[in-house]
Amino acid sequence: MQDKGFMIRQCNDEDLGAIYNIINDAAMVYKGIIPADRWKEPYMSTDELKHEIADGVVFWGIEDDGELTGVMGIQNVQDVTLIRHAYVRTGKRNRGIGSELLTFLRTLTASPILIGTWADAVWAIRFYEKHGFRPVSHEEKTRLLKKYWSIPDRQVETSVVLAEA
Ligand SMILES: CC(C)(COP(=O)(O)OP(=O)(O)OC[C@H]1O[C@@H](n2cnc3c(N)ncnc32)[C@H](O)[C@@H]1OP(=O)(O)O)[C@@H](O)C(=O)NCCC(=O)NCCS
């Protein structure tokens, strides 16, 4: 898909290194913001990334001048679709790349979409709110995270879930 000079395409095995670089570059913004016991460097190891893909996360990316600059994953789980691992390179933010990817991924599913992020990532929550998503209640997010995500209890405590309004 070509729009605004960006090209959206599904990522493949050859993109693994670029996806890893984008995630771990973009995730630096979490350092000192998310709870210290949840932070590690690199934020996501290659093994964790491969595990996510094996688990059904399909990454799509945006190329800008032939270089992958943002990635976002989509994962069908039971009766819902999760948007996972949304990352745009630090120097390429606020140019509409994240919006393009999110808008595109929404066209790929007819199931309800859920998005989980850190409760402290206020910029990410605002980004999703601008796209019509709303945080669900505390009780509901705990139920949803335990039903659809495979994350430790501590991450359940420190996360929020957004659903289409
Ligand atoms: C969240 C994230 C993926 C959004 O990607 P992005 O490419 O910066 O998103 P956009 O550019 O589409 O939108 C971001 C802002 O830029 C604004 N914007 C969009 N197009 C723009 C343009 N052409 N010129 C100027 N501003 C623009 C948007 O209105 C939005 O404003 P807001 O911050 O007030 O909501 C990105 O910031 C990121 O990687 N953050 C770090 C990791 C993270 O938090 N990921 C979420 C994990 S779930």
The ligand as a Gaussian input file, in Angstrom:
#p B3LYP/6-31G(d) Opt

LIG

0 1
 C        3.111000       5.432000      19.780000
 C        3.831000       5.523000      18.427000
 C        3.860000       4.145000      17.793000
 C        3.067000       6.488000      17.525000
 O        3.740000       6.577000      16.285000
 P        3.922000       7.992000      15.504000
 O        4.409000       7.673000      14.160000
 O        4.712000       8.934000      16.318000
 O        2.399000       8.443000      15.452000
 P        1.759000       9.610000      14.567000
 O        2.818000      10.453000      13.976000
 O        0.783000       8.992000      13.670000
 O        0.969000      10.377000      15.690000
 C        1.660000      10.918000      16.816000
 C        1.343000      12.395000      16.951000
 O        1.835000      13.076000      15.812000
 C        0.800000      13.860000      15.242000
 N        0.992000      13.839000      13.780000
 C        0.565000      12.927000      12.900000
 N        0.944000      13.247000      11.654000
 C        1.679000      14.363000      11.762000
 C        2.344000      15.189000      10.833000
 N        2.357000      14.892000       9.525000
 N        2.999000      16.260000      11.310000
 C        3.003000      16.568000      12.631000
 N        2.364000      15.821000      13.571000
 C        1.715000      14.757000      13.131000
 C       -0.453000      13.140000      15.644000
 O       -1.572000      14.005000      15.679000
 C       -0.117000      12.672000      17.018000
 O       -0.309000      13.701000      17.965000
 P       -0.498000      13.398000      19.527000
 O        0.842000      12.967000      20.068000
 O       -0.953000      14.696000      20.090000
 O       -1.492000      12.278000      19.636000
 C        5.277000       6.086000      18.592000
 O        5.200000       7.311000      19.260000
 C        6.232000       5.197000      19.346000
 O        6.883000       4.325000      18.784000
 N        6.363000       5.423000      20.678000
 C        7.305000       4.694000      21.513000
 C        6.865000       3.300000      21.736000
 C        5.438000       3.203000      22.217000
 O        5.029000       3.867000      23.146000
 N        4.691000       2.320000      21.591000
 C        3.336000       1.978000      21.952000
 C        3.373000       0.625000      22.532000
 S        1.775000      -0.138000      22.588000

